[in-house]
């Protein structure tokens, strides 16, 4: 591509000999700029295509200073299976190293994310239960740690209902924008599970212990406006203008001084990193114990899958 551009520049310059000097120079500059612009565009497309070839369940794109990670299992309400957990980890690692300023996570379709893919759990044979539980909790701990340590500004664009870990992760984001048709549900007790993604620490801190217990233990589902009132969401937009308003605002933010924004985030977040990692480890350990030593989760899972099969 570089050889082509250089050759085109030379040919262009050679053909300008009969024009006035100033006109020839300007024509040459215009042509060279258009060729370099075309080269950059083609390189960007190739990079984007190469990036997405790594993912089965995500669409990762970059526009200007914004990297967008879109959860892409719309027919499954963007629920997260183990492969998708690993893909999100890889996407966050790549976004943390690229030259973007903001990283945005959103969902494809009507749902933002419906939490864990519980159908995956049902496939586990009895002899593999202990091994699978250990693998699951290890993956979860690694997954949440990537959100705790993410170095750039991290934005959740909640385009629809959010369930489970899609909700508990939100305090680890720096901005959370939601459509007014979004809901926020953490039905852990109903599924025989315990809080995750540091929510046992972050939720009481954000919304008071009383409100946190109502969500995390009793499974109260919040509307977008209620989530905003509790401090879980930064701002709520009418669904009809949600995408336009959010992306207009994010493009404006992405033009702010990068080093200043990143250092400010580190200043705000670094004081709690050690605590969050400790909470993450403790939550995953307790989750593993509860899955191995209790029939609550198994019974709840069977009931959930039976209800789902009748829909």
N, C-alpha and C positions, 0 to 999 in steps of 0.2 A: 504493500500500500504506500509506504514511504517512497519507494522508487517511482511508483506511478505519479505521486504528487510532485516530486522533484522534476520528473520528465515533463509533466504538464506545465509546470512553472517555466521551465526553459523554453518549451515550444511557444508558450504564450508570449514570453519576452521577445523571442525571435521574430514573431509576427507583428510586433508593434513598431517596427523600425520606421515606417512611413508616417506615423502619427506625431503630432506635436509632443514635446518631451513631457509636459505636465499631464496631458491626457493619457499618454502611453503609460506613465507611472501609475496613475490612478486606476486605469483598466487592469493593469497587472496586479495591483494590490487587491482589487475587488475579486478577481478570479482566484488568486492564491488563497484568500480568506474563505471563499466558498468551498474550495477543495479541502482545506484543512478542517472546516466545519463538517463536511461530509464524511471525512475520515473519522473524526471524533464520534459522530453519530453512529457510524457502522461499528466502531469499537465498542460503544456503549451497548448496542443491541447484542453484539456477540457476547459481551460480559454477562448481560442479563440472561441470555439463553443458556450460557454455560452454568450460571448459578442455579437456574431452575431445573436443570437436568439432574441436579443432586437430590431433588426433593420429589417425593410422591404425594405428599399431603399438604404442601405449602406452595404459594406463589410469592416469590420474592422479587421485588422490583426496586429500582433506585431512580429517583427523579430529582435532579438538583442536589440539595443537601438533605434529602429525606430518603431513608430506606424503609420500605413497607414490607412487612411480613404478614401475608394473608393466610389464615387458616382455611384450607381448601378441601373440606369434606362436607359440602352443603347437604347432600342427601342423608348424612348421618348427624346433621345439626352441629357439624364441626366438633364432635366429641373426639377425645384424644386417646389414641392407642399407643402402645410402647414405641412403635416406629415413629409416630408423630412427635412424641416427647423428644426422641433423639434428634429429629430433624429441627425442632425448634431450638434445641441446644446448639446445633451446628450453625443455624441461621443467626443466632445471637452472637456467637463467636465471630462470624464473618462480619456482621454489622458493627461490632465493637472495634474492628480493625480497619474498616473502610474509611473513606474521607467524608462521610455524611455527618450531619450534626444531630438530627433527630432520627429515632427508630420508632416506627409505628407498628403496632399489632392490631389487626382487625379480623373480621370473619367474612367469608364469602357466603352470600345468601341471606336468609331471614334471621339466622341465629349468629350471635357472636361466638359462643362456645357452650356446649351442653355438658362440659366436664369430662370425666373419665368415660371411656368406652367400656361399659360394664359387660357387654357381650364377650369381650376378650377374657374376662375372669371366668365366665361360664365354661370356657373351652379347656380349662386346666384340669388334668386328670388327678385323682387323689394322691398318687405317689409323687407328684411334682409340686404339691401345694407349698411345702416348706421352702423349696428352692425358688419357686416363683414369687413367694412373698418377700424373700430376701432380695431378689432381683428388683422387684417393684419398688421397695422402700429405698434401695440404693439409687435407683434411677430418679425417684422423686426428690431425694435429697440433693442430687447433682443438678436436677432441673431447677429447683427453687434457688439454689446457690448462684446460678447464672443470672437470675433476676436481681438478687441482692448485690452482686458484684458488677453489674453492667455499668460501664464507665460513662455512657452518653445519656442524653435526655431520652427517656423511654415513655412513649405515649400509647394509651389504650383508646382505640376508637370503637366503642361498644355499639355495634350496629343492630343489636337485637338482644334477646334473652341471654343471660349468662348464668351458669350453674356450676356449683362445686368449686374446683380449683380455678376456674375462670373468674370467680368472684374473690376468692381468698388471696389471689395474687395481686389484686388491684392496689393495695397500699404500697406495693413495691414499685409501682409506676410513678412517674413524676407528674403526669397529667392524665386524667381520665375524662374523656368526653363521651356522652351517651345520648342516643336518640330517646325521645319521650316514650317510645313503645318498648324500651328495654325493661327487663325485670332482673332481679338479683336474688338467687336462691341457693342456700347451702343446706341441703337435706341430709346432713351427716348422720344424725341419730336414727332417722328412718332407714338408713342403709347400714346401720351397725358400724359406722365409721367415726373417726375423731377429726377435729380441726387440723388443717394442714397449711402449708405455705406461709408459716409464721402468723397465721390469723389469730391464734390463741394469745398472741402478744399485741399485734397491730390493731385488731378490731376493738378491744377494750380501750386502747389508747386513743383511737380516733373517735369512737362513738359512745364511750362510757361502758363499764362492765355490764350494766343492766341491758342495754341495747344489744351488746355483743352476744350475751347469753340467749337473748330472744332469737337471734339469727342462727348462731352456731349450734345451739343445743335444741331449741324448739323448732328450728327450721322455718322461721317466718320469712316469707318472700316479700322483698321490697320492690316498690315501683321505682322508676328512675328519679322521680321527684323526692321520694322518701330517702333514697340512697344519697341524693345530693344534700338533703337536710341533715343526714347523719355524717357527712364528710367523706363518704366513700367515693363520690363523683365530683369532679371539678365543676362541670357545667352540663346542663341538659338543653338539647335543641329540639324543636319540632321536627318530626321525621321527614316532612316534606322539604325541608331546607338543610337537613342534618349534614349530608355529605358536602354540599357546597360551602356551608359556613365553616365547618371543621377544617377542610383542606385549605381554604383561603387563609384562615388564621395560622395554620401550621406552616404554610409557605412563607408567611410574614416572619414567624418566629425563626425559621431556618436561615434567615439572612442576618441574624444577630451575630455578634462576635463569638466565634466558636470556642476559643481558649477560655474566655471569660465565663461563658455558660457552663462549660465542663468543670472548671475549677470551682465554680459556685455550687454546682451539684455535689461535688466531692466534699465541700465544706459542710453542706447541709446533711449529707447522708453518712459520712464516714464515722461519725460519733456512735452510730448505732449498728454498724456492720457486725461487730463482734457479737453483740447481743442477738441479732437476727440469725447469724450462723448457729449460735448455741441453741436457739429456739428451734430452728429447722432440724437440727440433729435430734433433739429431744422429741419433737413431734413425730418424726419418722420412726424412732425407736419404739415409741408408744403405739404407733399405728401398726407396726410389725407384730408387737406383742398381742394387740387386740385381735388381729386377724388370725393369729395362730392359736389363741387360747379361748376364743369365744365363738359360739354358734350364732350370735346376733347378726353378724354380717352375712353369713351363709343363708340364714333364713330370710333376711331382708332382701338379699339378692335374688333368691328363688321367687319370692313374692313379686319383686319388681319385674323380672323377666316374664313371669306368668301374666301380669297385667299388660305388659307391653305386647305380648303375643296375641292378646285378645283385641287390640286396637285395630 
